[in-house]
Amino acid sequence: MRAFFASVFGYFLSPWGVVLLGALDASLIFFLPLGIDFVVILLSARKPELFWLYALLASLGSVLGAGGTFWLGRKLGEHGIARFVKPSTLKKVEDRVSHTGIVAIAALGVIPPPFPFTAFVLTSGAARANPWIFLGTLAGVRLARFGIEAGLGAYYGGGVIRWMQSTTFTIVVIALAVLAVAGTLISGIAIYRSIRREKAARRSNTRAPAPRPRSA
């Protein structure tokens, strides 16, 4: 089991792995708070001379994942995303989207978890915001966020590498993997049940007989 988790985590500690994790991190279902930040720091500690590359790749993956979420929000519309976002959260996001503008919303991407940025991406798509402005702004703020983290990883690389060789690091990796699997399953099941309830409601509305006109 330990070797399995190590091999899975080892894949993400690669250029293609960081792109994939960045995309998953910005998706609707995947759940691993600070996972992409963690990987960017570790990769930069291992190869400090490539810290800028890892920041770019993480930003690329994040924008790709956010683009998919944005597109999903546009397809579903404001009514459709209600099954993915809590009503109270949806109302707050809609108020921010309408009052602060799309650039300010995309700039929130600089904030790491547990900030619910996915809800903002979905709602921005449902509100039919300009995707180029949104994703362009997001790319800039994510590059700033990952660039700072990569720089810190490169600067403190020696201490990070020593920690990676400890038993504590192995325990942290296994805990993160379990958290990711559990969180992703819970999110997936919740979305699946929500979709089934909506389909059942549509079928019942379709089958309901039309009211008969009253006789005079």
C-alpha positions in Angstrom: 0.0 0.0 0.0 2.8 2.4 0.9 4.5 1.7 -2.4 1.3 2.3 -4.3 0.7 5.7 -2.8 4.4 6.6 -3.4 4.1 5.6 -7.1 0.9 7.6 -7.6 2.4 10.7 -5.8 5.6 10.2 -7.8 3.7 10.6 -11.0 2.5 14.0 -10.0 6.1 15.0 -9.2 6.7 15.3 -12.9 6.1 18.0 -15.5 3.0 16.3 -17.0 1.9 15.4 -13.5 1.8 19.0 -12.3 -0.2 20.0 -15.4 -2.7 17.2 -14.7 -3.0 18.0 -11.0 -3.4 21.7 -11.8 -6.3 20.8 -14.1 -7.9 18.4 -11.6 -7.5 21.0 -8.8 -9.6 23.5 -10.8 -12.3 20.9 -11.7 -15.6 20.4 -10.1 -15.2 16.9 -8.5 -11.6 16.5 -7.5 -10.8 17.3 -3.9 -7.3 17.9 -2.5 -6.9 21.2 -0.8 -3.4 22.7 -1.4 -2.4 19.6 -3.4 -1.1 21.6 -6.4 0.7 24.1 -4.2 2.4 21.2 -2.3 3.6 19.7 -5.5 4.9 22.9 -7.0 7.0 23.5 -3.9 8.4 20.0 -3.8 9.3 20.0 -7.5 11.0 23.4 -7.2 13.0 22.1 -4.2 14.2 19.1 -6.2 15.2 21.2 -9.2 15.6 24.8 -8.2 16.8 25.8 -11.7 13.4 24.9 -13.1 11.2 26.6 -10.6 9.9 29.0 -13.2 8.9 26.0 -15.4 6.9 24.3 -12.7 5.0 27.6 -12.0 4.1 27.9 -15.7 3.0 24.3 -15.9 0.9 24.5 -12.8 -0.7 27.7 -14.1 -1.4 26.1 -17.5 -3.1 23.1 -15.9 -5.1 25.3 -13.6 -6.4 27.5 -16.4 -7.3 24.4 -18.5 -9.3 22.9 -15.5 -10.9 26.2 -14.8 -11.8 26.6 -18.5 -13.6 23.2 -18.4 -15.5 24.3 -15.2 -16.3 27.7 -16.8 -17.7 25.9 -19.9 -19.8 23.6 -17.8 -21.3 26.6 -16.0 -22.2 28.2 -19.3 -23.8 25.0 -20.6 -25.8 24.4 -17.4 -26.9 28.0 -16.9 -27.8 29.7 -13.6 -30.6 27.2 -12.8 -28.5 24.2 -13.6 -25.5 25.0 -11.4 -27.8 25.2 -8.4 -27.4 21.5 -7.9 -23.6 21.9 -7.6 -23.4 25.1 -5.5 -25.3 25.7 -2.2 -28.0 28.3 -2.6 -26.4 30.6 0.0 -23.0 30.3 -1.7 -24.6 30.8 -5.1 -26.3 34.0 -4.0 -23.0 35.4 -2.6 -21.1 34.6 -5.8 -23.8 36.1 -8.0 -23.8 39.3 -6.0 -20.0 39.5 -6.4 -20.1 38.7 -10.1 -22.7 41.4 -10.7 -21.1 44.1 -8.5 -17.3 43.7 -8.7 -16.9 42.7 -12.3 -15.3 39.6 -13.9 -11.7 40.7 -13.6 -12.1 41.1 -9.8 -13.7 37.6 -9.6 -10.9 36.0 -11.6 -8.3 37.7 -9.5 -9.7 35.7 -6.5 -7.9 32.7 -8.0 -4.8 33.9 -6.2 -6.4 32.8 -2.9 -5.5 29.2 -2.0 -8.0 26.7 -0.5 -10.3 26.4 1.4 -11.6 29.4 -0.5 -14.4 28.0 -2.8 -13.1 29.4 -6.1 -14.8 26.6 -8.2 -18.2 28.1 -7.3 -17.0 31.4 -8.7 -15.8 29.8 -11.9 -19.1 27.9 -12.4 -21.2 31.0 -11.7 -19.1 33.2 -13.9 -19.7 30.8 -16.7 -23.4 30.6 -16.0 -23.6 34.4 -16.1 -22.0 34.3 -19.6 -19.0 36.3 -18.6 -16.3 37.0 -21.2 -14.2 33.8 -21.1 -11.0 35.5 -22.5 -11.0 38.2 -19.8 -11.8 35.7 -17.1 -9.3 33.1 -18.0 -6.6 35.6 -18.9 -6.9 37.3 -15.5 -6.9 33.9 -13.8 -3.8 32.9 -15.7 -2.0 36.0 -14.4 -3.0 35.6 -10.8 -2.3 31.8 -10.7 1.1 32.4 -12.3 1.9 34.9 -9.5 0.7 32.5 -6.8 2.6 29.5 -8.1 5.6 31.6 -9.0 5.9 32.7 -5.3 5.5 29.2 -4.1 8.0 27.8 -6.6 10.5 30.5 -5.6 10.1 29.7 -1.9 10.6 26.0 -2.7 13.7 26.7 -4.7 15.2 28.9 -2.0 14.5 26.6 0.9 15.1 23.5 -1.2 17.6 21.8 1.1 15.2 21.8 4.1 12.4 20.6 1.9 14.5 17.7 0.4 15.5 16.5 3.9 11.8 16.6 4.9 10.9 14.5 1.8 13.3 11.8 3.0 11.6 11.5 6.4 8.9 9.2 7.7 6.7 12.2 8.4 6.7 13.0 4.7 5.5 9.5 3.8 2.7 9.7 6.3 1.7 13.1 5.0 1.6 11.7 1.4 -0.6 8.8 2.4 -2.9 11.0 4.3 -3.2 13.4 1.4 -3.9 10.5 -1.0 -6.6 9.1 1.3 -8.1 12.6 1.6 -8.1 13.1 -2.1 -9.8 9.7 -2.8 -12.4 10.2 -0.1 -13.2 13.8 -0.9 -13.4 13.1 -4.6 -15.8 10.1 -4.0 -18.0 12.2 -1.7 -18.2 15.0 -4.3 -18.9 12.6 -7.1 -21.6 10.8 -5.2 -23.2 14.1 -4.2 -23.3 15.3 -7.8 -24.6 12.0 -9.1 -27.4 12.0 -6.6 -28.3 15.6 -7.4 -28.5 14.8 -11.1 -30.6 11.7 -10.4 -33.0 13.8 -8.2 -33.3 16.4 -11.0 -34.0 13.8 -13.6 -36.6 12.1 -11.4 -38.3 15.5 -10.8 -38.4 16.1 -14.6 -40.0 12.7 -15.3 -42.6 13.3 -12.6 -43.5 16.7 -14.1 -43.7 15.2 -17.5 -46.0 12.4 -16.4 -48.3 14.6 -14.4 -51.7 14.9 -16.1 -52.7 18.3 -17.4 -55.5 19.9 -15.3 -59.0 19.5 -16.8 -60.9 22.6 -17.7 -63.7 23.4 -15.4 -67.2 23.1 -16.8 -69.3 26.2 -16.9 
